[in-house]
Amino acid sequence: MSGSVEAARTYHQQYKGSPAEEYIRARGLGDVADRFGLGYVGSALTGHEHRTGSLVLPYLRPAQGPHGVATIRFRCIADECVRDENGNYLAPTQKENHRGHGKYLTLPGDQPRLFNTKALITDSPFVVITEGEADAMVWESVGVPAIAYQGTSTWRDHFFPALWGFKVVYIIADGDKPGMEAAEKLAASLPNAKVIVLGDGHDSNSFLHEYGAEALRERIGL
């Protein structure tokens, strides 16, 4: 999207010491924040004023260059949505309370995309697919190449060919009915797919928080 490189750079410069950094650290992902160029809307660019206070997720292109950011997405991290009555972060162990609005905002006119496409050119016989950017970052934090799609309705058929060359594509099923159905539907169109259910309602982030990196890697046989 036009302007994404400037926006990503501007908001990444506002990340250090911000509420977004605190939030990401609370989710156990502080060590990979720089790798993904995460940002924070403290001082908003024109047209982004309504996203002030949001976490920024850049969609980085592997080759970088002058068009190295395909797009950005905003994620709500407002205290009333992500903290409990005692001021503690709900995630990764509890559901957040985003009422009256979605957790994410995509730029107007943008199309569904895959997050962390660098994983698709990593020298690996396998790749992990998650629903949501944070869970892809979780797998990357434990040394496993991972991409993410943006939600159950955002997968597109033209994403498939990029996955055909892997020996195994591990599709991580979120621990709810829509997540399971989405994973099974995706696997039905990928002959090299294997659905991984983390169990007990876990997503990748909550599983990592409770059981640790080694246990998460073991779920895909590493």
C-alpha distance (Angstrom), angle and dihedral (degrees) to the residues before:
residue distance angle dihedral
M1 . . .
S2 3.79 . .
G3 3.79 112.3 .
S4 3.80 94.9 17.2
V5 3.81 95.0 119.0
E6 3.80 92.4 53.6
A7 3.80 92.2 44.0
A8 3.80 93.6 48.8
R9 3.80 91.8 49.0
T10 3.80 93.6 46.5
Y11 3.78 95.1 48.4
H12 3.80 94.4 42.7
Q13 3.80 87.5 58.0
Q14 3.82 88.2 57.0
Y15 3.81 94.9 49.6
K16 3.80 102.7 85.3
G17 3.79 111.5 91.5
S18 3.81 91.8 3.5
P19 3.82 130.6 127.7
A20 3.81 86.5 -106.2
E21 3.80 91.2 60.5
E22 3.80 90.4 48.6
Y23 3.80 90.7 49.8
I24 3.81 94.3 48.7
R25 3.81 91.3 48.1
A26 3.80 89.9 51.1
R27 3.78 88.0 56.6
G28 3.81 90.6 52.4
L29 3.80 95.1 -111.4
G30 3.78 101.9 108.3
D31 3.79 93.3 112.3
V32 3.82 93.7 61.3
A33 3.81 99.2 40.9
D34 3.80 94.8 99.6
R35 3.79 92.6 46.4
F36 3.79 89.7 60.0
G37 3.79 95.9 39.2
L38 3.79 93.9 -124.6
G39 3.77 117.1 -169.4
Y40 3.78 145.9 -171.5
V41 3.79 131.2 -137.5
G42 3.78 101.9 -131.7
S43 3.79 98.1 137.5
A44 3.81 105.6 22.5
L45 3.77 126.8 -140.2
T46 3.80 116.6 -125.4
G47 3.79 109.7 -70.1
H48 3.80 94.4 20.8
E49 3.80 97.9 77.4
H50 3.80 92.6 111.9
R51 3.82 89.1 58.9
T52 3.79 95.3 56.9
G53 3.79 108.6 139.0
S54 3.81 94.5 28.6
L55 3.78 130.8 129.5
V56 3.82 111.2 -117.0
L57 3.81 122.1 -139.4
P58 3.82 113.4 -166.1
Y59 3.79 119.0 -156.5
L60 3.79 99.5 -138.4
R61 3.80 123.6 -157.3
P62 3.83 113.5 -136.5
A63 3.81 94.6 -128.6
Q64 3.82 91.8 50.8
G65 3.81 107.3 -166.0
P66 3.82 126.5 135.6
H67 3.82 91.5 -39.7
G68 3.79 95.2 38.9
V69 3.81 95.4 133.5
A70 3.80 114.1 66.5
T71 3.79 94.4 -171.6
I72 3.79 143.3 -40.6
R73 3.79 131.8 -122.9
F74 3.77 128.0 -157.0
R75 3.81 123.3 -136.9
C76 3.78 124.9 -161.4
I77 3.81 113.7 -121.0
A78 3.81 97.4 163.8
D79 3.80 110.8 153.4
E80 3.80 93.4 -122.7
C81 3.81 89.0 56.7
V82 3.80 103.2 40.6
R83 3.82 105.2 31.1
D84 3.80 132.9 66.0
E85 3.80 126.3 -129.0
N86 3.81 90.0 -83.2
G87 3.79 93.4 54.1
N88 3.80 95.4 -105.8
Y89 3.80 121.0 136.0
L90 3.79 112.9 -104.2
A91 3.81 96.5 -151.9
P92 2.91 137.5 106.6
T93 3.81 94.4 24.6
Q94 3.81 100.7 33.4
K95 3.79 137.3 36.5
E96 3.78 116.6 -95.5
N97 3.81 121.0 -125.8
H98 3.79 109.0 -123.1
R99 3.80 101.8 164.6
G100 3.76 122.9 179.7
H101 3.79 93.6 6.6
G102 3.78 141.2 50.7
K103 3.78 124.1 -101.6
Y104 3.79 91.3 -121.1
L105 3.78 137.9 44.9
T106 3.79 121.8 -160.5
L107 3.79 120.0 -157.9
P108 3.83 112.7 -93.9
G109 3.79 111.8 -90.8
D110 3.79 94.9 13.5
Q111 3.79 120.9 134.2
P112 3.82 128.8 -135.8
R113 3.79 111.8 -79.4
L114 3.78 140.4 179.3
F115 3.78 117.4 -106.3
N116 3.83 121.2 -133.1
T117 3.80 97.9 13.2
K118 3.80 88.2 174.7
A119 3.81 85.8 83.2
L120 3.80 88.9 66.2
I121 3.81 92.1 65.9
T122 3.80 96.3 41.3
D123 3.81 115.1 120.0
S124 3.79 95.2 -109.0
P125 3.82 135.1 120.4
F126 3.80 90.4 -139.2
V127 3.78 141.9 37.4
V128 3.79 133.8 -167.2
I129 3.81 124.2 -130.8
T130 3.79 120.2 -157.2
E131 3.77 135.6 176.6
G132 3.80 105.3 -117.1
E133 3.77 134.2 22.5
A134 3.81 97.1 -104.5
D135 3.79 92.8 60.2
A136 3.80 91.4 51.3
M137 3.80 88.1 52.7
V138 3.81 88.5 50.7
W139 3.81 92.1 58.1
E140 3.78 92.2 44.0
S141 3.81 88.7 52.1
V142 3.82 89.3 61.3
G143 3.80 93.6 46.6
V144 3.80 100.1 -96.3
P145 3.84 121.0 126.8
A146 3.80 109.3 -120.8
I147 3.77 140.9 171.9
A148 3.79 129.2 -167.7
Y149 3.76 137.2 -149.1
Q150 3.78 118.8 -149.0
G151 3.80 101.7 -118.6
T152 3.78 145.6 -34.0
S153 3.83 93.9 -73.4
T154 3.80 98.2 42.5
W155 3.80 103.4 74.8
R156 3.81 112.8 114.7
D157 3.80 128.5 -161.0
H158 3.80 92.5 -125.5
F159 3.82 88.5 66.9
F160 3.82 92.1 67.9
P161 3.84 102.2 76.0
A162 3.81 92.0 60.8
L163 3.82 88.1 62.8
W164 3.79 101.2 46.6
G165 3.80 95.0 87.0
F166 3.80 96.3 60.7
K167 3.78 120.5 96.9
V168 3.80 90.0 -138.7
V169 3.80 132.7 11.5
Y170 3.80 109.9 -161.5
I171 3.79 110.8 -152.7
I172 3.80 110.6 -160.9
A173 3.79 111.0 -146.0
D174 3.78 116.6 -147.6
G175 3.78 111.7 -127.3
D176 3.81 97.0 -106.5
K177 3.80 134.1 79.4
P178 3.84 97.0 -101.2
G179 3.80 90.2 48.1
M180 3.79 92.7 50.4
E181 3.79 92.5 47.1
A182 3.80 91.9 48.7
A183 3.81 92.0 50.4
E184 3.80 93.3 48.6
K185 3.80 92.0 47.5
L186 3.78 91.1 50.7
A187 3.80 92.7 47.2
A188 3.80 91.2 52.1
S189 3.81 89.1 66.9
L190 3.80 96.9 44.3
P191 3.81 116.4 69.9
N192 3.81 90.9 -165.0
A193 3.81 95.2 50.0
K194 3.78 128.3 118.1
V195 3.80 120.8 -173.3
I196 3.80 115.0 -137.4
V197 3.80 117.8 -158.8
L198 3.80 111.5 -164.4
G199 3.81 93.2 -162.9
D200 3.81 136.4 -140.4
G201 3.79 91.7 58.4
H202 3.80 93.3 -64.0
D203 3.76 127.3 154.2
S204 3.80 119.1 -162.2
N205 3.80 94.5 -90.1
S206 3.79 96.6 49.8
F207 3.81 90.9 44.8
L208 3.80 91.3 52.9
H209 3.80 90.8 47.5
E210 3.81 93.0 51.8
Y211 3.80 103.2 36.1
G212 3.81 107.3 19.3
A213 3.79 137.7 -126.3
E214 3.81 98.3 -62.1
A215 3.79 92.9 53.5
L216 3.80 91.3 48.5
R217 3.80 92.1 51.7
E218 3.80 89.7 48.0
R219 3.82 89.5 60.4
I220 3.81 87.9 72.5
G221 3.79 94.8 38.4
L222 3.81 100.3 -97.6
